[in-house]
């Protein structure tokens, strides 16, 4: 693909999924910040624009993207199922584990590492907010998107939903993503980029490794929704047949 300073982060990730590694390495938000241009994203992250363009330019579009499915070309039902089975399942497994680790590490080290208390409270918020968010997606939004896709494929009328247009719940979900992303960014800042203190015990190390993995999965999770699933659902609804 041809990169310009006006290319958006979301466009780049969709066309060149290996760019995710560059954005993660440089601390650039490619999920909630997918609508920002390269220039805007580099400025917000404090990364020289020249460095970002150089790193992206080193990526070869000829290298097979073995780790990434081209979700922009698969069915919406498949993508929604992937999000639930992979990312929602990961959150449900990791939230209680990381909450317990945070409580353990905070209880032992809070006297000399006061930031652990704020981190513990922030992650408790993240966990509960995400669990509530995922339930709304699984029970309301994703089933509607699947029905919408089925109607489109069969030529049937658009399914009726209490919320009206799919854009309304999508907007709510994206606000949730922004709020969660801000809370995780706060945790990253409090931990100095998950930098371990010299005296870190094994539990401390396990905690920071887990938080880094959680943040990385969150970025990929939100990218799939904000930059692929939601825009495609809105576009599909706009083209679908509506009841008279």
C-alpha positions in Angstrom: 0.0 0.0 0.0 1.0 3.6 -0.5 1.6 5.4 2.8 1.0 9.2 3.2 0.8 11.4 6.3 -3.0 11.4 5.8 -3.4 7.6 5.8 -5.4 6.5 8.8 -4.1 4.0 11.3 -7.2 1.8 10.8 -6.7 1.7 7.1 -3.1 0.7 7.5 -3.9 -2.1 9.9 -6.6 -3.5 7.6 -4.4 -3.5 4.5 -1.2 -4.4 6.3 -1.9 -6.4 9.5 1.8 -6.8 10.3 1.7 -3.0 11.1 0.1 -3.9 14.4 3.5 -5.0 15.7 5.0 -1.6 14.8 2.1 0.3 16.5 2.4 -1.8 19.6 6.2 -1.4 19.7 5.9 2.4 19.4 2.9 2.7 21.8 0.5 4.0 19.1 -3.2 3.3 19.6 -4.5 1.5 16.6 -7.9 0.4 18.0 -9.7 3.4 19.5 -7.3 5.7 17.6 -7.9 3.9 14.3 -9.5 7.0 12.7 -6.4 9.2 13.3 -4.0 9.9 10.5 -0.3 8.8 10.8 0.7 12.4 11.5 -2.0 12.8 14.3 -1.2 9.4 15.8 2.6 9.9 15.9 2.1 13.4 17.5 -0.2 12.1 20.2 2.2 9.2 21.0 5.2 11.4 21.0 6.8 9.4 18.2 8.8 11.2 15.4 6.7 11.0 12.2 9.9 10.0 10.3 10.5 7.1 12.5 6.9 5.8 12.2 7.0 6.1 8.4 10.4 4.4 8.3 9.2 1.4 10.4 6.0 1.0 8.4 8.0 1.3 5.1 10.2 -1.7 6.2 7.2 -4.0 6.2 6.7 -6.0 3.1 3.3 -6.6 1.7 4.7 -9.7 0.0 5.2 -11.5 3.3 2.3 -13.8 4.1 0.3 -12.6 7.1 0.2 -16.0 8.8 -1.0 -14.6 12.1 -4.0 -12.6 10.8 -7.2 -13.7 9.1 -8.4 -11.1 6.5 -11.5 -10.3 8.5 -12.6 -7.5 6.2 -13.4 -10.2 3.7 -15.0 -12.8 5.9 -18.6 -13.0 7.1 -19.7 -10.7 9.9 -21.0 -13.8 11.7 -17.6 -15.4 11.6 -15.9 -12.3 12.9 -18.4 -11.9 15.7 -17.9 -15.5 16.6 -14.1 -15.1 16.6 -14.3 -12.1 18.9 -16.5 -14.0 21.4 -14.5 -17.3 21.3 -11.1 -15.7 21.4 -11.1 -12.3 22.9 -14.2 -12.4 25.1 -13.0 -15.8 26.5 -9.6 -14.4 27.2 -11.1 -11.5 29.1 -13.3 -13.8 31.2 -10.2 -15.9 32.0 -7.8 -13.2 32.7 -9.9 -10.6 34.7 -10.3 -12.7 37.9 -6.7 -14.0 37.6 -5.2 -10.5 37.3 -7.5 -9.0 39.9 -6.2 -11.7 42.4 -2.6 -11.0 41.4 -3.0 -7.3 41.8 -4.5 -7.7 45.3 -1.7 -10.0 46.3 1.1 -7.8 45.0 -0.5 -4.6 46.3 -0.9 -6.1 49.8 2.8 -7.0 49.9 4.4 -4.0 48.2 2.0 -1.1 48.7 4.2 0.6 51.4 7.0 1.2 48.9 4.9 1.0 45.6 1.8 3.2 46.3 0.9 3.2 42.6 -0.2 -0.4 43.0 -3.3 0.7 44.8 -4.4 3.0 41.9 -3.6 0.2 39.4 -5.7 -2.3 41.4 -8.7 0.1 41.4 -8.3 0.9 37.7 -8.1 -2.7 36.6 -11.1 -3.6 38.8 -13.0 -1.0 36.8 -11.7 -2.3 33.5 -12.7 -5.8 34.3 -16.2 -5.1 35.4 -16.8 -2.6 32.6 -15.6 -5.1 30.0 -17.7 -8.0 31.4 -20.8 -5.8 31.2 -19.8 -4.6 27.7 -19.3 -8.1 26.4 -22.6 -9.3 27.7 -24.4 -6.5 25.8 -22.6 -7.4 22.7 -23.3 -11.2 23.0 -26.9 -10.8 23.9 -28.0 -7.8 21.8 -25.6 -6.4 19.2 -23.9 -9.4 17.7 -27.1 -11.4 17.2 -28.6 -8.4 15.5 -25.6 -8.1 13.2 -25.9 -11.8 12.3 -29.6 -11.4 11.5 -28.8 -8.3 9.5 -26.2 -10.2 7.4 -28.6 -13.1 6.9 -31.3 -10.7 5.7 -28.9 -9.1 3.3 -27.8 -12.4 1.8 -31.4 -13.7 1.4 -32.8 -10.4 0.2 -35.2 -10.3 3.2 -36.4 -7.2 4.9 -34.2 -5.6 7.5 -34.7 -7.1 11.0 -36.5 -4.8 13.4 -34.6 -3.8 16.6 -35.7 -1.8 19.6 -32.7 0.4 19.3 -33.5 1.4 15.7 -30.3 1.7 13.6 -27.3 -0.4 14.5 -25.3 2.8 14.6 -26.8 3.6 18.1 -25.5 0.5 20.0 -22.3 0.7 18.0 -21.8 4.3 19.3 -22.3 3.1 22.9 -19.8 0.2 22.4 -17.2 2.6 21.0 -17.6 4.9 24.0 -17.1 1.8 26.2 -13.9 1.0 24.3 -12.6 4.6 24.7 -13.3 4.5 28.4 -11.6 1.1 28.9 -8.6 2.2 26.7 -8.1 5.3 28.9 -8.2 3.2 32.0 -5.6 0.8 30.6 -3.4 3.7 29.5 -3.6 5.0 33.1 -2.3 1.6 34.3 0.5 1.7 31.8 1.5 5.2 33.0 1.3 4.2 36.7 3.6 1.2 36.0 6.0 3.3 33.9 5.3 1.2 30.9 5.1 -2.0 32.9 8.7 -1.5 34.0 9.5 -3.9 36.9 11.3 -2.5 40.0 14.6 -4.2 40.7 13.3 -6.1 43.7 10.3 -7.5 41.9 9.2 -10.9 43.1 7.8 -13.7 40.9 4.2 -12.5 41.5 5.1 -9.0 40.5 6.7 -10.2 37.3 3.7 -12.4 36.5 1.4 -9.5 37.1 3.2 -7.2 34.7 3.5 -9.9 32.1 -0.3 -10.5 32.4 -1.2 -6.8 32.2 1.0 -6.4 29.1 -0.7 -9.4 27.5 -4.1 -8.1 28.5 -3.4 -4.7 27.0 -2.2 -6.3 23.7 -5.3 -8.5 23.4 -7.5 -5.5 24.2 -5.9 -3.5 21.3 -6.5 -6.4 18.8 -10.0 -7.0 20.2 -11.1 -3.4 19.9 -9.5 -3.0 16.5 -11.6 -5.9 15.1 -14.7 -4.2 16.4 -14.1 -0.5 15.8 -12.3 -0.7 12.5 -13.9 -3.8 10.9 -17.0 -5.3 12.4 -18.9 -2.1 13.3 -18.2 -0.1 10.0 -19.1 -3.1 7.9 -22.4 -3.6 9.9 -23.3 0.0 9.5 -22.6 -0.1 5.8 -24.5 -3.3 5.4 -27.6 -1.9 7.2 -27.5 1.2 5.0 -27.8 -1.0 1.9 -30.4 -3.5 3.3 -34.1 -3.5 2.5 -36.2 -1.8 5.1 -39.8 -2.6 6.0 -42.4 -0.3 4.3 
